[in-house]
């Protein structure tokens, strides 16, 4: 929570709901007109609000008071709750579906959180997760410039597999869908500069990304930024990017059903 309280200030300067990602979240969630849905770890509410604007009745759950205050300022029509995913303040079978976007690697106990989400969902409800896998994160070319920071970022993903945790919480896996970062991405999360490396030279972009905000070695970040700037100038960055290319996707939608 402390990390997201810290980066919650100014977070929306560079973070907003990406229209394509919103469309895929809604596609996989398949919301019904009379259904009620939960966005777990909603942050400042960007995707919660985007789905609300697409006529999805959705609640936002967030542990960081700073982020939740920013969310509340965006809409008074959405019910926002300050709570941990491991202790959701709702009765069993309250919701018709749930989403969890770029956050479950920060949960203190992801399995406990998934069990709680399972508890508050109705029978056959869908739970849609968007996040990276350990293997995907290892293939980010950021590892070339910020190895310690990326090692720390990869560690939570390496400790668990999303599918295994979901099945351990009694979910049934419906499908997985790879996502590759697009050049017109609107939400500037960790791999936002995959195709636009100059983005990482902007301190505003870095301040909204937990990997940079919580880096274990500030000197490494400074050195990496200098190398990156030099490589952009010389054109070497194109070789680096090509050397990390793979077909496993950059992030993954995982769709589970209760």
C-alpha positions as CSV (number, residue, x, y, z in Angstrom):
1,X,0.0,0.0,0.0
2,X,2.8,2.5,0.8
3,X,4.2,2.2,-2.7
4,X,0.9,3.0,-4.3
5,X,0.2,5.8,-1.9
6,X,3.5,7.2,-3.1
7,X,3.0,6.9,-6.8
8,X,-0.7,7.7,-6.5
9,X,0.2,11.4,-6.5
10,X,0.3,12.4,-10.1
11,X,-0.4,8.8,-11.3
12,X,-3.0,10.0,-13.8
13,X,-0.6,12.3,-15.5
14,X,0.6,9.3,-17.6
15,X,-1.9,6.5,-16.7
16,X,-5.3,6.3,-18.3
17,X,-7.6,3.5,-19.6
18,X,-6.5,2.3,-22.9
19,X,-9.5,1.9,-25.3
20,X,-8.4,-1.4,-26.8
21,X,-7.6,-2.9,-23.4
22,X,-11.0,-1.8,-22.1
23,X,-12.7,-3.4,-25.1
24,X,-11.0,-6.7,-24.4
25,X,-11.8,-6.6,-20.7
26,X,-15.5,-6.1,-21.6
27,X,-15.3,-8.7,-24.3
28,X,-14.1,-11.3,-21.8
29,X,-16.3,-10.2,-18.9
30,X,-19.4,-10.3,-21.1
31,X,-21.4,-8.1,-18.7
32,X,-25.2,-8.3,-18.6
33,X,-27.3,-5.2,-18.5
34,X,-28.6,-6.0,-15.0
35,X,-25.4,-7.4,-13.7
36,X,-23.2,-6.1,-10.9
37,X,-19.3,-6.3,-11.3
38,X,-16.2,-5.7,-9.1
39,X,-12.9,-4.1,-10.2
40,X,-10.3,-5.5,-7.7
41,X,-7.3,-3.3,-7.1
42,X,-8.9,-0.4,-9.1
43,X,-6.2,2.1,-8.4
44,X,-7.3,5.6,-9.4
45,X,-10.3,4.1,-11.1
46,X,-9.3,4.5,-14.7
47,X,-10.6,1.2,-16.0
48,X,-13.5,1.2,-13.5
49,X,-14.7,4.5,-14.9
50,X,-14.1,3.4,-18.5
51,X,-16.3,0.3,-18.0
52,X,-18.9,2.4,-16.1
53,X,-19.0,4.7,-19.1
54,X,-19.7,1.6,-21.3
55,X,-22.8,1.0,-19.1
56,X,-21.3,-1.7,-16.9
57,X,-22.4,-1.4,-13.3
58,X,-19.1,-1.8,-11.5
59,X,-17.7,-1.2,-8.0
60,X,-14.1,-0.2,-7.3
61,X,-12.0,-1.9,-4.6
62,X,-8.6,-0.4,-3.7
63,X,-6.3,-0.6,-0.7
64,X,-4.5,2.7,-1.2
65,X,-6.4,5.7,0.3
66,X,-4.5,8.1,-1.9
67,X,-5.4,6.3,-5.1
68,X,-9.0,5.8,-3.9
69,X,-9.4,9.5,-3.3
70,X,-8.3,10.2,-6.9
71,X,-10.9,7.6,-8.1
72,X,-13.7,9.2,-6.0
73,X,-13.0,12.6,-7.7
74,X,-13.7,11.0,-11.1
75,X,-17.2,9.8,-10.4
76,X,-19.7,9.9,-7.6
77,X,-21.9,7.4,-9.5
78,X,-19.5,4.5,-8.7
79,X,-19.3,2.8,-5.3
80,X,-15.6,3.0,-4.2
81,X,-14.3,0.9,-1.3
82,X,-11.1,1.1,0.6
83,X,-10.3,-2.6,1.3
84,X,-7.8,-5.4,0.7
85,X,-8.5,-8.0,-1.9
86,X,-7.8,-10.6,0.7
87,X,-10.8,-9.2,2.8
88,X,-13.6,-8.1,0.4
89,X,-16.4,-6.5,2.4
90,X,-19.3,-8.2,0.6
91,X,-21.5,-11.2,1.2
92,X,-21.0,-14.4,-0.8
93,X,-22.4,-14.4,-4.4
94,X,-22.8,-10.6,-4.6
95,X,-21.2,-10.0,-8.0
96,X,-21.8,-11.3,-11.6
97,X,-18.2,-10.9,-12.5
98,X,-14.9,-9.3,-11.6
99,X,-11.8,-7.7,-13.2
100,X,-8.2,-7.3,-12.0
101,X,-5.9,-5.2,-14.1
102,X,-2.1,-4.9,-13.6
103,X,-2.3,-5.5,-9.9
104,X,-2.4,-9.0,-8.5
105,X,1.4,-9.3,-8.3
106,X,1.2,-6.7,-5.6
107,X,-1.3,-8.7,-3.4
108,X,0.1,-9.8,-0.1
109,X,-1.4,-13.2,-0.6
110,X,-2.7,-13.7,-4.2
111,X,-4.2,-17.1,-3.5
112,X,-6.2,-15.7,-0.5
113,X,-7.3,-12.8,-2.7
114,X,-8.5,-15.1,-5.5
115,X,-10.4,-17.2,-2.9
116,X,-12.1,-14.0,-1.7
117,X,-13.0,-13.0,-5.2
118,X,-14.4,-16.5,-5.8
119,X,-16.5,-16.2,-2.6
120,X,-18.2,-12.9,-3.7
121,X,-18.9,-14.1,-7.2
122,X,-22.1,-15.8,-8.3
123,X,-22.1,-19.2,-9.8
124,X,-20.6,-19.3,-13.4
125,X,-19.4,-15.7,-13.1
126,X,-16.3,-14.7,-15.0
127,X,-13.1,-13.3,-13.5
128,X,-10.9,-11.5,-16.0
129,X,-7.2,-10.7,-15.2
130,X,-4.9,-8.6,-17.2
131,X,-1.2,-8.8,-16.2
132,X,2.2,-10.1,-17.3
133,X,3.7,-13.5,-16.7
134,X,7.2,-14.1,-15.4
135,X,8.3,-15.4,-18.8
136,X,6.9,-12.4,-20.6
137,X,8.6,-9.9,-18.2
138,X,11.9,-11.6,-18.7
139,X,11.7,-10.8,-22.4
140,X,11.3,-7.1,-21.9
141,X,14.3,-5.3,-23.4
142,X,14.3,-3.1,-20.2
143,X,16.3,-6.0,-18.7
144,X,19.3,-4.8,-20.8
145,X,19.4,-1.4,-19.0
146,X,17.8,-2.0,-15.6
147,X,18.7,-5.6,-14.6
148,X,18.3,-5.3,-10.8
149,X,15.1,-3.3,-11.1
150,X,13.7,-5.8,-13.5
151,X,14.8,-8.7,-11.4
152,X,12.8,-7.2,-8.5
153,X,9.8,-6.7,-10.8
154,X,9.9,-10.2,-12.1
155,X,10.2,-11.9,-8.7
156,X,6.5,-11.7,-7.8
157,X,5.5,-13.3,-11.1
158,X,8.2,-15.9,-10.7
159,X,6.7,-17.0,-7.3
160,X,3.4,-17.9,-8.8
161,X,1.6,-18.9,-12.0
162,X,-1.7,-17.1,-12.4
163,X,-3.4,-20.2,-13.8
164,X,-2.2,-22.3,-10.9
165,X,-3.4,-19.8,-8.3
166,X,-6.8,-19.5,-10.0
167,X,-7.3,-23.3,-10.0
168,X,-6.1,-23.4,-6.4
169,X,-8.9,-21.0,-5.6
170,X,-11.4,-23.3,-7.3
171,X,-11.8,-21.3,-10.5
172,X,-12.0,-23.0,-13.9
173,X,-9.8,-21.5,-16.6
174,X,-11.8,-20.5,-19.7
175,X,-9.1,-19.0,-21.9
176,X,-5.9,-17.0,-22.2
177,X,-5.2,-14.3,-24.7
178,X,-1.8,-12.7,-25.4
179,X,-1.5,-8.9,-25.7
180,X,1.3,-7.2,-27.5
181,X,1.9,-3.5,-26.6
182,X,0.7,-1.3,-29.4
183,X,2.4,1.9,-30.6
184,X,-0.7,4.0,-29.8
185,X,-1.0,2.7,-26.2
186,X,-2.7,5.3,-23.9
187,X,-1.9,3.6,-20.5
188,X,1.8,4.1,-19.8
189,X,2.5,1.0,-17.7
190,X,5.9,-0.8,-17.4
191,X,6.4,-1.9,-21.1
192,X,4.7,1.2,-22.6
193,X,8.0,2.1,-24.3
194,X,8.4,-1.2,-26.0
195,X,8.2,0.5,-29.4
196,X,8.9,4.1,-28.1
197,X,12.0,3.8,-25.9
198,X,12.2,7.6,-25.4
199,X,9.2,7.4,-23.1
200,X,11.5,6.1,-20.3
201,X,13.6,9.2,-20.4
202,X,10.5,11.2,-19.1
203,X,10.5,11.2,-15.3
204,X,6.7,11.7,-15.3
205,X,6.3,8.3,-17.1
206,X,8.7,6.6,-14.7
207,X,7.0,8.0,-11.7
208,X,3.8,6.2,-12.6
209,X,5.5,2.8,-13.0
210,X,6.1,0.8,-9.8
211,X,9.2,-0.8,-11.2
212,X,10.9,2.6,-11.4
213,X,9.3,4.1,-8.3
214,X,10.3,1.1,-6.2
215,X,13.7,0.4,-7.8
216,X,16.3,-1.1,-5.4
217,X,19.2,0.8,-6.9
218,X,18.8,4.5,-7.9
219,X,22.3,4.6,-9.4
220,X,21.4,1.7,-11.7
221,X,18.4,3.7,-13.0
222,X,20.6,6.7,-13.6
223,X,23.2,4.6,-15.4
224,X,20.6,2.7,-17.4
225,X,18.9,6.0,-18.5
226,X,22.3,7.3,-19.7
227,X,23.0,4.2,-21.7
228,X,19.4,4.2,-23.1
229,X,19.7,7.8,-24.2
230,X,23.1,7.1,-25.9
231,X,21.6,4.0,-27.6
232,X,18.6,5.9,-28.9
233,X,21.0,8.6,-30.2
234,X,23.2,6.1,-31.9
235,X,20.5,3.8,-33.1
236,X,21.8,0.8,-31.2
237,X,18.5,0.6,-29.4
238,X,17.0,-1.0,-32.5
239,X,19.4,-4.0,-32.2
240,X,18.6,-4.3,-28.5
241,X,14.9,-4.4,-29.2
242,X,15.3,-7.0,-31.9
243,X,17.4,-9.2,-29.7
244,X,14.5,-9.4,-27.2
245,X,11.8,-10.1,-29.8
246,X,9.6,-13.2,-29.2
247,X,6.1,-14.3,-29.9
248,X,4.9,-15.0,-26.4
249,X,3.1,-11.7,-26.0
250,X,3.9,-8.8,-23.6
251,X,0.9,-9.3,-21.2
252,X,-1.9,-11.9,-20.8
253,X,-5.6,-11.8,-20.4
254,X,-6.6,-14.8,-18.2
255,X,-10.3,-15.6,-18.1
256,X,-11.6,-17.8,-15.3
257,X,-15.1,-18.9,-14.4
258,X,-16.5,-19.8,-10.9
